[in-house]
Amino acid sequence: MIEPLPPGRARLIGPYQLLGLLGAGGMGEVYLARPAGAPDPLGGLVALKTVRADLDLDDGFRIRFRREIDAAGAVRSPHTASLVGGDASGRLPWLATEYVPGPSLAEAVIRSGPMPEPVVREMGAGLARALADMHAVRVLHRDLKPGNVLLGADGPKVIDFGIAQAFDATQLTRTGVVVGSPGYISPEHVNGSRALVPASDVFCLGAVLAFAATGRGPFDDSDMAAVIFRIAQGEAELSGVPPQLRAVIEECLRSEAGTRPTPRQLADMLLPEGRAIREPFPWTEAIRGQLAAHAAGARAVAEAAAPSAAAPPAPPAAPHPGGPALAPTPVAVPGDRRGNKGLWIALAAAATVVCVVLGAVLLPGLLEGSGGGDKSGGAGGGGAQPTASASDAVRTEAGPAVVPGADAGRTGDFGAAAADVSGKPEGWQPWHVRIANGRVECVLADTSLVCGGPQRITVLDAANGKRRWQTGPGRAGTGPASVAAVTGTTVYAFEDGALVALGLADGAEKWREPLAGGARVTDSVQSDGVLYYATRTTGTGAARIFAHQLTGTHTRKWDKPWDDPADEGELLFADGRLVAVGDAVTVLKGTDGARSGSTGPGDVTCRTPVLKGRALLCAGPNGLTVVDVTAPQNRRTVADGVDIAYRPAVTRDGTVVLSAEERVYAFGLADGRQNWATPDAVDYSGAPVIVGDHAYLVTEGFLESYEFARGSQESPANRKAYSGWPDGSNSRVDPETVSLLAKGDVLFLSFEDGSVLSGYAP
């Protein structure tokens, strides 16, 4: 069950000593490990997941790996294997979860046969409560299957958040690709990964329970197309499931997501009246025998691997970048036979994510290039890029430069000028093009749309989308290109491992300043001719913040270490203060970088910060925490109890627009009073922005607007929505990946597949 370490494999990864191989997949491996130098050979055993040493890791892979850590760290549950630590930035990224000495559900059923109904009910209730705990912190599992359930002595444990997605996380799957395991995916999986909802996990759990009760999945078929067809048509095979249990599973496998029970309801259906799961857990004798065999195997391997004399003392586990909450994430591989050991299904098995390309069954690619612009696309893959941000004071020769988020505080307010039709580019007509093979984000400068993409900078004519110029592709591994600012007639961008200045008219290079070796830019913000940007060095993880004077001598003003444990962070600027938000909040003077205030790591959860003057707005599952950055210990709550799904938007007069899963709200920032809320629940949410006296909501498949200035406390005025995007398409996207600009009653939107469109505002 535990293989010897492969020849040549290093015995230490991070702070852990490797003991044996639990599983291996196409890209990664999972090892049994313990803290290096631990005096107790059985103390602190973990399942340590890492990637193959021969892989060339790009930024996109590290982002996906970091997302595994983030998903694991968001969940706390007795029914999941807990995260111990992780590092996505080192030479070999790794993460460690508690080691569960027991078989997977797949292995247990294959070896011991179907489970009795009472055991299935107890196990199912534990798994349902695990899903409830995940969904409570806005994490979907997306690949719940028998191989991702481990059977521990105290009950089932859900593992493998390797393709889990936080509700508000950036989508990293391509349109047209289903992520999940055939036979244990929902109808929403078939319709595209962006259609997934919490009820999708419930559907998968229903299929898992059917497997536990009968030894086969409800949609099993030797033909993959037949499996997908049966899932889409709701043709589950449940013969052999006990009648009362079958009725519960049928509720989980309903075709319409909205008609399925919630995880809490499902737990109550399996164990009526909320009864607690029995202790000790009532596994069958056969399964208890497997548990004992796994525990004995782990003990033998751990005792045989004497601590290395050369091993350094165990340092603290790597801090989780998302805060103190910790939880699991090993991944699973298909079983195989090895010698006389029988069917081998890893305990915390290594990663093979099954991506099923379903062709015409799925959504088409978002906005394939058509219209007046260039359709050649850009080279390179996707990957996260620094967010461009700038001050309203930044001006080109013809007017202000407009950027995503509208200003250096990311308030999302584009102002009254954005709704003034006289500001529309001359000769403008609706258009859309595709300029890259990955996410793009743009800045509007006079009549030019300046866009950063996976490898290059592209400048479009804002009136018709035609390409004006484009830089050459960057070197592989240097990360995406991003627009930092446009001032006067100069574009400042991070490209090819350097900060470069390019002519707005023709792209001619004016100067170039290389970044320090191994450094990548994690965020940037610009105000009053000064660019502030944060970097993190690959390998060491060291982070710094720089201030660079763009105008005049274009010299570096200052640079300071940023001792925040978060791997990523955001920079915001207002009233002369630079606010760096990671696990902690750090306030610096813009003039010299001197620290003027801070919070401790984890004191404030601030995933989507907004800075309005001295007020730092931190959205969370229980409202909006408002931190006074001049005295960070002073905090208050607005919209108490509202589970905020996206970054808030704030008007110039201090009205905060919040988007929850089923409602949109407006509150006064100063007094915390609710101005209005949408009166009825909806089945979507989206990211808000402010355009004139309207709040726009960018949802998964359309734009909605609210004229909030004259709204009542009960309802906003003049609510209206597109049936799709401004170009008439109905493609579905993750709202967090859409970048929106507003100018002259026109919208410019860019998407994660490299598409850019311009259309009339609602």
TORFIRO-765854 format. One record per residue: x, y, z of N, C-alpha, C in turn. Coordinates in steps of 0.1 Angstrom, whole numbers, plus 5000, padded with zeros to 4 digits. Layout:
<marvos>
XYZXYZXYZ
...
</marvos>
This chain:
<marvos>
500849885000500050005000500850135000
502150125006503050235005504350184998
504650244987505850204979507050264985
508250204983509550264986509750384978
510550474983510950604976511650564963
511350634952511950614940513450644941
514350564934515750594934516050734930
516950804937517350934933516451044939
515351004945514451104950515051164963
515051304963515451374975514651334987
515251324999514551275011513951395018
514151515015513551625021512851715011
511651755015510851855007510251955017
510652085016510252175026510752135039
509852135050510352095063510051945066
509751865055509351735057510351625052
510551515059511251405055510351305049
510651265036509851165029510051025034
508950945036509050815041508750705030
507750735022507350635012506450705002
506150634991505350684980503950634982
502950724983501550684984500950674970
501350754961500750744948501450844938
501250814925501950904915500950914903
500951034897500151054885501051124875
500351174864501051224853501951344856
501451424866502251554869502751554884
502251474892502651484906502751354914
503251364926503451244935502951284949
502451184956502051204970502851104979
503451164989504351084998503851085012
504150975019504050975033505251045039
505051145048506151225053505951255067
506951305074506851355087507851475089
507651565099508551675101509951625102
510951685095512351645096512851665110
513551555115514051565128513151535139
511851495136510951465146511351345155
511351365168511851255177510951135177
509651155175508751035175508550995160
508950875157508850825143507350825138
506450825146505050825142504350965144
505151065148504651195151504451275139
503251345137503051435127503051385113
502651255111502651205097501651285088
502151315076501351385066501351315053
500351345044500451315030500951435023
502151435017502751545011502651534996
502051634990501851634976502851724969
503551684959504451774952504351734937
505051814929505051794914506351714910
506351654899507551584894508651684892
509851644895510951744895511351774880
510951694870511351724857510451814849
509351864856508451944849508852094849
508552154838508852304836507652374841
507652434852506452494859506352644854
505252674848504952804844504152874855
503853004853503053074863501653024864
501152974853499752924853499652804862
500652714862500652594870500752634885
501552734888501752774902500452844907
499752904898498452964902497452854905
497452754897496552644900496852574913
498152554915498652484927498252574939
498552704938498152794948496652794951
495852774941494452764943494052634951
494852524949494652414957494852444972
495952514975496252554988495152644994
494752744986493652834990492352764993
492052674984490752594987490852514999
492052445001492152365013492152455026
492852575025492952655037491652725040
490652725031489452795034488452705042
488752575043487752485048488252435062
487352435072487652365084486452275087
486752145088485652045090486251915096
485451855104485951725110485851615099
485151645088484951545078485851565065
486851645067487851665056489251645062
490251605054491551585059492151725060
492751765071493151905073494451935067
494552065062495852105056496752145067
498052105065499152135075499952245070
500252255057501052365052501252345037
501852445031502052445016502852555012
503452545000504252644994504152634979
503552734972503452724958504552794950
505452864957506352954951507752894950
508052784957509352724957509752654944
510952604944511352534931510452414929
510052334939509052234938507952264947
506852314942505652344950505152214958
504752234970504252124978503152164987
502352074991501352095002501251965010
500951985023500851865032499551865039
498851755039497651735047497851625057
496951625066496951515076496951375069
497651285074497651145068496451075074
495651015066494450935070494850785067
495150705078495550565075494250485073
493850485061492650405057492550395042
491650315037491450295022490550405017
490650425004489650514998488350434997
487250504996485950434994485950344982
486650384971486750294960487450164963
488550174970489250054974488449964983
487850024993487049955003485949874997
485249934988484049864981484549754972
485649784965486149684955486649564963
487249584974487849474982486849404991
485849474996484949425006483449415002
483149474990481849464985480949584990
479749594985478849704989478649715004
478349835009478149855023476649845027
476449805039475049795044474449935044
473049945043472450075043472750155055
472750105067473050195079474450255078
475450185073476750235071476750345060
476050325049476050425039475350555044
474350535052473650655057474650735066
475350665075476250735084477350805076
477950735067478950785059478450905050
477350885044476750995036476451125044
476051105056475751225065477051295067
478151225070479451285072479951365059
479751295048480151365035479251485032
477951475035477151595033477551705042
477851675054478351785063479651845059
480551755053481751815047481451915036
480551875027480151975017479552095023
478752085033478152205039479252295045
480252235051481452315056482152385044
482352315033483052375022482252495016
480952465014480052565008479952685017
480052665030479852785039481052885038
482152835033483252925030483552945015
482452915007482352954993483352864985
483452734988484352644980483552534975
483652514962483052394955484152284954
483752154956484752054954484952024939
483851994932483851974917484251844912
484851754921485251624917485051524928
483951524934483651434945483351294938
484151194942484051054936484550964947
484350834945484750734955486250734958
487050774948488550784950488950904959
488050994960488351124968487651114982
487251004986486750985000487650885007
488350925018489150825025488350785038
488450655041487750605053488750595065
488550685074489350695086488650625098
489350595108488750525120487650605126
487650735124486550815130485550855120
485550805108484550835098485150875084
484350915075484850945061485551085061
486551105052487251225051487251255036
486851375032486851425018488251475016
488851435004490151485000490051544986
491151594981491351634968490651754964
491151874969490651994964491452044952
492151954945493051994934492352064923
491052044921490252114911489152184917
489152204931488152274938488252424934
487152494934487152634930486352714940
486952814946486252904954485152974946
483953004951482953064944483453194937
484353264944484853394939486253384933
486753264930488053254925488153274910
489353304905489453314890489353184884
488553174873488453044866489753014859
490252894859491452854853491152734843
489852704841489552604831489152664818
489452604807489052664794487652634791
487052724783485652704778485752574769
484752494771484652364763485352254769
485752264782486352154789485652134802
485252004805484651964817485751914826
485751964839486751914848485951824858
486351704860485651614869485851464864
485251374871485451234868484151174861
484251114849483151064842482450964851
481150964851480350884860479950944873
480751044877480451114890480451264887
479951314876479751454873478251484872
477951604873476551654873476151704859
474851724857474451784844475151914842
475351994853476052124851477452104847
478151994851479451974845479351954830
478351884825478251864811477951994804
477352094810477052214804478152314805
479252274811480452364812480752394826
482052404830482452414844481952544850
481652644842481252774847479752764852
479052654849477652644853477552574867
478652544873478652464885478152554897
477352484905476752554917476952454929
476652494941476752404952475952274950
474752284944473952164942474652064932
475652104925476452014916477151914925
477751964936478451864945477451764951
476251814954475251724959474951614949
474851644937474551544926475651444927
476951484927478051394927478051304940
477651364951477551284963476451174962
475351204955474351104953474850984945
475751014935476350904927477250824936
478050894945478950824953478250734963
477050774968476350694978475750574970
475350584958474850474950475950374948
477150414946478350324944478550254957
478550324969478750254982477750154984
476550174980475450074983475349964974
475949974961475749874951477049824945
478149894947479349864941479549904927
478649984922478750044908478150184908
478550264899478050404898476750394891
475850494893474550494887474550524872
475650574867475750604853476850524846
477250414852478350334846478050284832
478950294823478850244810480250234804
480450134795481750124789482050234779
480950294774481050404763480950534770
482050614769482050744775480850834771
480550834758479450914753478150874759
478050744762476750694768476650744783
477850744790477850804803477350944803
477951024795477551164794476051184790
475551104781474151104777473251074788
473650964796472750924807472651034818
473851094821473851204831472951314826
473151354813472351474808470851444808
470451314806469051274805468451234818
469251224828468751174841468451034842
469150944834468950804834469850724844
469550744856470350674867469950534869
470850434870470550294873470750274888
469650264895469650244910469050114915
468950024906468449894910469449834920
469049774931469849724941470149814952
469749944951469850034962468550004971
468749994984467549974993466550084991
465250054991464150144987464250284994
464350285008464350415015465650495011
466750425010467950505006467850544992
467250464984467050504970466350634968
465250644976464450774976465350894979
466250884988467150994991468151024980
468650914974469650934963468950994951
467750954948467051014937466851164938
466651204951466551354953467851424949
468951364952470251414949470551424934
469951324927470251304913469251374904
468451464909467451544901468251624891
467651634879468351704868468451854870
467351914876467352054879468152084892
469152154892469952184904469152244915
468252334912467452394922466552304930
466252184925465352094932466051994941
467351994941468151904949468151954964
468351864973468451914987469851984989
469852074999471152125003471952025011
473252045012473951945020473451925034
472952025041472452015055471151935054
470251965044469051885043469351745040
470351715032470651575028471151505041
471951575049472451505061471251465070
470251555071469051525079468251415073
468251405059467451295053468151165055
469451165056470151035059470150995073
470251095082470151075097469151165102
467851125103466751215107466951285120
466451405121466451485133467851525137
468751535126470051595129470851505138
470651375139471351295148472851295145
473651295156475051305154475551165149
476651175142477251045136477850965148
477550835147477950755159479450745161
479850725174481150705178481250575186
482150485183483050495172482250465159
482850505148482150495135481850355132
480650325127480150185126480650115113
481950115110482450045098482149895100
482049825088481949685089483249615093
483149495097484449425101485449425090
484949405078485949395067486649525065
485949645066486549775065487549795077
487149755089487949775100489349705098
489249585091490449515088491349585079
490749655069491549735060492149855067
491349915076491950025084493149985092
493049865098494149815106495349785097
495149735085496249705076496949835072
496249935069496850065065497650125076
497050125088497750175100499050105102
499049965101500249885104501249915093
500849935081501849965070502450095072
501750195076502350325079503250325090
502950245101503850235112505150165108
505050065100506249995097507150085088
506650155079507450245071508050355079
507250415088507750525096508850475106
508750355112509750315121510950265114
510850215102512050175094512850285089
512250405087512950515081513450605093
514650565098515150645110515450785105
515150885114515451025111516851045106
516951115096518251145090519151225099
520351185101521251265109521551405103
521451405090521751535084520551625083
519351575087518151645085518151765095
517851885090517752005099516551995108
516652075119515452075128514252125119
513052075123511852105115511452255117
511452335107510952465108509452465109
508852585112507452585113506852555099
505652505099504952475086504752605079
504852595065504752715057503452785060
503352915062502052975064501152965052
499952945055498952945044498653085040
498753125027498553265023497153315024
496153235026494753285028494353305042
495153285052494753305065494853185074
494353185086494553075095493752945093
492652965085491852845083492552745075
492552615079493352515072492452395069
492752325058492052205054492752135043
492152025036492851925029493051945014
493951865008493951854994494851764987
494951634990495651544981494751504970
495251454959494451424947494451274944
493751234934493551084932493951044919
494450924918494850854905494050734903
493850694890493150564888493950454895
493250354899493950234905494650154895
495650084899496349994890496849884899
497249774893497749654900499249654900
499749624912501249614914501549484921
502149394913502549264919501349194925
501549144937500449064944499649154954
499749284953499149374963497749404959
497249344948495849374945495549504939
494349544938493949674932494449784941
495349874935496049974943495350114940
494650164950494050294949494550374960
495250484957496050564967495150614978
495750614990495050675002494850825000
495950884996495851034994496451054980
495850994970496550964958496951084950
497951064941498451174933497551214922
497851324916496851394908496751344894
495551314890495251304876493851364875
493751484870492451554868491851504855
490651454855490051404843489351514836
489851564824489251664817488651604805
487251614804486551544793486151654783
486651644772486351744761485151694754
483951764755482751714750482251774737
483151844730482851904717481651984717
480651954708479552034706478552034717
478651944727477751934738477952054747
479252114747479552224756479352354750
479552464758479552594753480652624743
480352694733481452734723482352834730
483552854724484552944729483953084730
484253154740483653284743484153384732
483153434725483353554716484553524707
484453424699485553394689485653514680
486853564677487053694671486253704658
485453814658484753854646484554004647
484354064636484154214636485354274629
485554404632486454484625487954464629
488154404640489554394646490354284641
491654284645492554174642492154044649
492253934642491753804647492853704648
494053754647495153654647495453594660
495053664671495353614685496753624688
497053594701498353614706498853474710
500153464712500753344716500853324730
500953204735501153184749499953144756
500153084768499053034776498653144786
497553104794497053194804497853204816
497353284825498053294838497653424844
497753434858497353554865498353664861
497853794861498653904858498454014868
499354104870499154214880498054294875
497154344884496054434880496554574878
496254634866496554774864495654854872
496054964877495255054884495855194884
495055304884495655434883494755534889
495255654891494555764897493755844886
492655904890491855984881492756104876
493756144884494556254880495456224868
495656094865496556064853495856104841
496556174832495956234820496756204808
496056174797496756174784496656324778
497056334766496956474760495456514758
494556414757493156444755492256414766
492756374777491856344789492356234798
491556204808491956104818492155964812
493055894817493255744814492255674824
491555584818490555504826491055364827
491055304839491555174841490555084848
490754954848489854864856489854904871
488654914876488454964890488355114891
488655184880488455324879489455414886
489955374897490955454904491955374913
492855444919493955374926493455304939
492155334943491655264955490755144951
490655124938489755014933488355024937
487855154937486455174941485455134931
485855104919484855064908483955174903
484255304906483455414902484055484890
483455484879483955554867483455694865
482555734874482155874875481155914865
480656044865479656094857480056094842
481356114840481856124826481655994818
481555884826481455754819480055744813
479055814818477755814812477455924802
478356014800478156124791478456084777
477456084768477556034755478556124747
478856244751479756324743481256274744
481456184754482856124756483056004747
482055964740482255844732483255864721
484155764718485155784708484555814694
485155904687484555944674484455834664
483355814658483155704648482955574655
482655564668482555434675481355364669
481555234668480455134665480755014674
479754934678479954814686480954714678
481854654686482854564680483254454690
483854344685484554254694485654184686
486754154693487854084686488453994697
489353904692490153824701491553844699
492353884709493653934707494753844714
494253744721495253654728494653524731
495453434736494953294740494953284755
494553384762494453394777493953524781
493853544794493153654800493853784796
493053884792493654024789492954124798
493654234800493054344809493554474802
492654574801492954684793492854814801
493454924795493455054800492955144788
492055234791491555324780492255454781
492955494771493755614770493355694758
492555794759492055874748491355784738
491855764726491155684716491755544715
492655514724493355384724492955294736
492855164733492655064743493954984744
494654994756495954934758495754814766
496054694761495754574767496954484770
497054434782498054334786497454194785
498354104780497853964778498853864783
498753744779499653634784501153664781
501453724770502853744766503153884760
502153964757502454084750501454194753
501854314749500954434750500354454736
499054474735498354504723497554634725
497654724715496854844715495854844704
494554874707493454874698492955014696
492355034685491555154683490255144690
489955234700488755214708487455234700
487555294688486355314681485855194673
486855104669486454994660487154864663
488054864673488754744677489954694668
490254784658491454744650492754754657
493654664654494954674661495754784656
496354864665497254964661498754924662
499054854673500454794673500454684684
501454604684501554494693503054464695
503454444708504854404711505054254707
506354224706506654084703506353994715
506253864713505953774725507153774734
506853774747507853764757508553634758
509653624765510353494767509453404776
509553274773508753174781509253184795
508253184804508653174818508753314825
508653424817508753554823507453604828
506353534826505053574831504353664821
503053694824502253774815502653914814
502253984804502454134802501254204808
501554314815500454384821500654534820
499654614818499754754817499754814831
500754894834500854954847500155084847
500355164837499755304836499955354822
499155454819499355544807499355684812
500555754810500555894813501055974801
500456084798500756154786500656064774
501856054767501855974755502655844757
502755804769503655684772502855574779
503055454775502555334781503655274790
503355254803504255184812503655044814
504554944812504054804813505154714819
504654604825505554494829505554394818
506654374812506754274801508154214800
508154084798509454014795510454044807
509954044819510854054831511354194833
510654294829511154434830509954524831
510254644836509354764835509754844823
508854854813509254924801508355044798
508855144791508155254787508055254772
506855264767506555244752505755364747
506055414735505255524729503855474727
502855554731501455524729501055514715
501655604707501255614693501755494684
503055444687503655344678504255224686
504355224699504955114706506455124707
507055234702508555244703508955244717
510055164720510555154734511355284737
511055344749511755464754512755424764
512455334773513455284782512955154788
513855084795513554954800514354934813
513754894824514454864837514154724841
515154634840514854494843514454474858
513654384861513354344875514454264880
514554254894515554174900515454024895
516553954895516553814890515553734898
514653664890513753574897512453644902
512353774901511253844907510053844897
508853834902507653854894506853964901
506154034893505254144899503954084903
503554104915502254054920501154154920
501454284920500454384918501054524916
500254614911500854754909499654854910
499954974913499055084914499755214911
499055304904499755424900498955544905
499655654909498955774913499955894912
499455994905500156124904501656104899
501756024888502956004882503955904888
503555844899504355744906503755604905
504555514901504055374901504555294913
503655234920503955154931503755004927
504754924929504454784925505154684935
504554564937505154464946505654354938
506754294942507354174936507554064946
507653944941508053834950509053754942
510153714948511253644942510953494942
511053424931510853284930511953214938
511653114945512553034953512653084967
513153204969513253254983511853304989
510953354979509653404984509753544989
510953604989511053744994510253844986
509553924993508654024987509154164990
509054254980509354394982508354484975
508354614979507454714973508354824969
508054864956508854974950508055094947
508655204947507955334942508855384931
508355404919509055444907508455564901
509255674900508755804894508755784879
507555784873507355764859507655894851
507256004855507456124848508756184851
509256274842510556334845511756244844
512456224855513656144854513455994855
512155954857511755804858512755734867
513055784879513955714888513155644899
513755544905513255474916513255564929
512155584935512055674947512455604959
511955474961512255394972511855254970
512455164978511955024978512054974993
511154894997511054845010510654695010
511254615020510754475021509254475025
508554375021507154355025507154215031
507154225045507254095052505854035055
505054015045503753955047503753815042
503253725049503353575045502453545033
501553625029500653595018501553585005
501253484996502053474984501553584974
500353624975499853734966499253834975
499153954970498554064978498054174968
497454274974497054394965497554524971
497754614962498154754966497054844962
496754944971495755044969496355174974
495855284968496455414971495355524972
495455604982494455714984495055814995
494855944992495256045002496656035006
497556004997499055995000499455865007
498555775009498855655016498855535007
499855445007499855325000499455215010
498455135007497955035016498254895009
499054815015499354675010498554575018
497754495011496854405017497254265014
497554185024497854045022497253965034
497953885041497453835053497253935064
498154045063498054155071497754285063
497454395069497354525063498454605067
499254665057500354745060500154885053
500254985060500055125055501455195054
501755245043503055315040502755455035
503655545038503655685033504055675018
503355735009503655734995504955804992
505355905000506555984998507855905000
507955835010509155765013509055615017
507855565018507655425021507755395036
507755495044507755475059506455415063
506555315072505355245077504655335087
503355355085502555435094501455365101
501355235099500355155106500255015100
499654915108499554785103498654705112
498154595107497454495115498354365115
498054275124498754155125498154055114
498953955110498553855101497253785106
496253785097494953715101494053795109
494453925113493554005121492254045114
492454065101491354115092491354025080
490253965076490053895063489753995053
490554015043490354115033490754065019
489853985014490153915001489954014989
489054104990488754194979488754344984
489954394987489954524993489554644984
489054744990488754874984489154984993
489755084988490255194997489555324993
488755375002488055505000488455605010
489455695006490055785015490855705026
490455725039491055655050490355525053
489255495046488455375049488855255040
489355145046489655025039488454935040
487854895029486654805029487154665026
486854575035487154435034485954355034
485654295022484454215021484654075027
483554015032483653885038482353815039
482253695044480953625045479953675055
480453765063479553825073479553975073
479554035061479454175060480754235055
480854375057481954455052482654515064
483854475066484654525077485354655072
485154765079485754895075486854925085
488054935079489254965088489755105085
489955175096490555315095492055295093
492555325081493955295079494955395086
494355505092495155595100495255545114
494355445118494355385131493755245129
494555145124494055015119493254945130
493554975143492754905153491354945154
490955055147489555105147488855045135
487854965138487154895128485654895131
484854885121483354865122482854785111
481554745112480954655102479754725096
479754715083478654755075477954625068
476654625067475954515060476254385068
476054395081476254275090475454165086
476054045084475353925080475253895065
475653995057475553975043476753905038
476553795031477653715025478053775012
479153855012479553935000480253844990
479853844978480353754968481553814960
481553944958482554004949483054134955
484054194949484554314953483454424953
483354504964482254604964482654724955
481754804952481954934945481455044953
482155154953481855274961481755394953
480655474954480455594947481255704953
481455814946482155934951481455994964
480155974965479456024976479355924988
479955814986480055714997478955614998
478355584987477355474987478055344982
477955244990478655114988477655014982
477954954970477154854964477754724966
476954634971477454494975476654394967
477254284963476654174956476754054964
475653994969475553864976475153764966
475053634970474653534961473253554955
472353614962470953624957470453764957
471153864962470653994962471754094960
471354214956472254334955471854434965
472754494972472454594983473254724980
472654834985473354964986473355015000
474455045006474555095020475355235020
475055315030475855435032477155395039
478255435034479555405040479655475054
479255595054479455675066478555625078
477255605075476355575086475955425086
476355345076476055205076474655165074
473755265070472355235068472155185054
471155085053470855035040470055125032
470455155020469655245011468655165003
469055054998468054964991468654824990
467754734986468154594982467254544972
467654464963466754404953465754324961
464454344957463354284965463254134964
463754074954463553924952464853854950
464953734955466153654953466353614938
467553614934467853574920468853464921
469053394909469853274909471253314903
471653434905472953484900473553594909
474753614908475353734914476453784905
477053894908478053954899478854054905
479854104898480754214903480254344899
480054434909479454574906480454674902
480054764894480754894891479755004890
480355124891479455244891479755324879
478655364872478755444860477655554861
478155674864477155784866476255754878
474955754876474055724887473455584886
474255494879473855354878474855264884
474455154890475255044894475154934883
476254894877476154784868476654654875
476054544872476454414877476854324866
478154284866478654194856478454054862
477553984856477153844860477853744852
477453614853478053504845477653514831
476553574827476153574813475453704808
475453804816474853934811475154044820
474754164816474854284824473554324830
473554374842472254424848472654564854
471654654853471854784858470854824868
471154914878470254964888470455114889
469455194887469555344889469355364904
470355374912470255364926470055504932
470255614925470155744931468855774936
467755724929466455754934465755634939
466455534943465855414948465355434962
464455344966463955344980464655244988
464455235001465155135009464754995005
463554985000463054854996463554804983
463854904973464154854960464854964952
465854934944466455034935465555074924
465755184918464955234907465455184894
464455164884464755134870465755024869
465454914874466254794873466054734859
467154704852467054654838468254564835
468154474826469254384823469354354808
470454324803470654264790470254114791
469854064780469653914779470953844777
471953924774473253864772474353974772
475453964766476454064766476154164756
476754284756476454394746476454354732
477254254728477254214714476254104711
475354074720474253984718474553834721
475853804725476153664728475653634741
475553504744475053454757476053364764
477353384761478453304767478453324782
478853224790478853234804480353244809
480553324818481953354823481953364838
483153364844483253394858483353544859
482453614866482453764867483753814872
484453744880485753794885486853804874
486653734863487653744852487353844842
486153914843485754014833486354154838
487054214829487454354832486654454824
486054544831485054644825485654784826
485454854815485755004814484555074809
484255194814483155264809483555404805
483155454794483455594789482455634778
481855744780480955804770479755714767
479155654777477955574775478255444767
479555404767480055284760480855194771
480655074769481454974778482454904769
483654874776484654794770484854684780
484754554775484954444784485954344778
486854294787487854194782487654074791
487953954785487653824791488853734792
488753624799489853534802490253454790
489453454779489953384767490653474757
490853594761491553684752490653774743
489353764746488353844738488153984744
487954074736487654214740486454264731
485454324738484354374731483954514736
483254584727482754714731481354724727
480454774736479054774733478354894740
477054914737476355024744476154974759
476155074768475855054782474355024783
473854944792472454924794471655054795
</marvos>
